[in-house]
Amino acid sequence: MTFDADSLKFDASGLLPVIAQEAETGEVLMLAWMNAEAVRRTLDTGRVTYWSRSRQEYWVKGETSGNVQHLLELRLDCDRDCLLVRVRQTGPACHTGRRSCFYTAIRNGEEVELLAL
């Protein structure tokens, strides 16, 4: 069966959430958003391309920072309303300079920073 990005279930804004995961380790790196064109660009180029909700433009991960996400595999969830991109991450994935955006845990009601800068 040939994949068609338009077959995905986008929200009212034409977006769906995308979880980026380091393929080698399974580490969850970040969550961002894609529209159908960002999905197509990602598959065509092998460079993960997101839709920036704040800037209202396409954002190729690492284009300005050098912290590139090379697509190894794109997976659909069972409802086709969320994607998982398995990537080879070059440098940090988070704009704070950390490897992952998920660097804070809640433990015993307290926030604990897991990844320092």
Secondary structure in CASP SS format (residue, H / E / C, confidence):
PFRMAT SS
TARGET T0000
AUTHOR 0000-0000-0000
METHOD secondary structure of the structure
MODEL  1
M C 1.00
T C 1.00
F C 1.00
D C 1.00
A H 1.00
D H 1.00
S H 1.00
L C 1.00
K C 1.00
F C 1.00
D C 1.00
A C 1.00
S C 1.00
G C 1.00
L C 1.00
L E 1.00
P E 1.00
V E 1.00
I E 1.00
A E 1.00
Q E 1.00
E E 1.00
A C 1.00
E C 1.00
T C 1.00
G C 1.00
E C 1.00
V E 1.00
L E 1.00
M E 1.00
L E 1.00
A E 1.00
W E 1.00
M E 1.00
N C 1.00
A H 1.00
E H 1.00
A H 1.00
V H 1.00
R H 1.00
R H 1.00
T H 1.00
L H 1.00
D H 1.00
T H 1.00
G C 1.00
R E 1.00
V C 1.00
T E 1.00
Y E 1.00
W E 1.00
S E 1.00
R C 1.00
S C 1.00
R C 1.00
Q C 1.00
E E 1.00
Y E 1.00
W E 1.00
V E 1.00
K C 1.00
G C 1.00
E C 1.00
T C 1.00
S C 1.00
G C 1.00
N C 1.00
V C 1.00
Q E 1.00
H E 1.00
L E 1.00
L E 1.00
E E 1.00
L E 1.00
R E 1.00
L E 1.00
D C 1.00
C C 1.00
D C 1.00
R C 1.00
D C 1.00
C C 1.00
L E 1.00
L E 1.00
V E 1.00
R E 1.00
V E 1.00
R E 1.00
Q E 1.00
T C 1.00
G C 1.00
P C 1.00
A C 1.00
C C 1.00
H C 1.00
T C 1.00
G C 1.00
R C 1.00
R C 1.00
S C 1.00
C C 1.00
F C 1.00
Y C 1.00
T E 1.00
A E 1.00
I E 1.00
R E 1.00
N C 1.00
G C 1.00
E E 1.00
E E 1.00
V E 1.00
E E 1.00
L C 1.00
L C 1.00
A C 1.00
L C 1.00
END
